[in-house]
Amino acid sequence: MNFESISPSKLALIFGVAAVVIILVLLGSSLRNLFSGSITDDAIVIIKEGNNCIVEGADKIPRIITNCSYNLNDTISITYKAQQPTVEKHEIRQ
């Protein structure tokens, strides 16, 4: 195939589509994690600094809970998405 026979607009379209496909492939795993289901897990408050608590779920990623009313070493139930640092929901474990 000779690129000289293709019009510049078609060539730009081909490269644009290829770039979008490459970006989607590279971000595919991140997007899959973003839209994956939530995980509920028990975690222990390992650090308490002011109004912030740091907990660690089963995936060993530290997560910060702001305006935290828990104490150091409290066991709480947290809900989060895999490989994401935010806590969606948290409550003291009874």
KAWOLIN-V892742 format. One line per field, one symbol per residue. ss: DSSP state (h for helix, s for strand, l for the rest). phi: phi as a letter, one per 20 degrees, with the letter a starting at -180 (. if undefined). burial: # if it has 24 or more other ideal C-beta (glycine too) atoms within 12 Angstrom, else .. A space follows every 50 residues. Layout:
ss=???
phi=???
burial=???
//
This chain:
ss=llhhhllhhhhhhhhhhhhhhhhhhhhhhhhhhhlllssssssssssssl lssssslllllsssslllllllllssssssslllllssssssll
phi=.dffeefgffffffffffffffffffegffffffeffeddbebdfebccm edddccefemefcddelededgmfecdddbegmdeedfbbbfee
burial=......................................#.#.####.... ..#####.....###..#.#...#.#######.#..#..#....
//
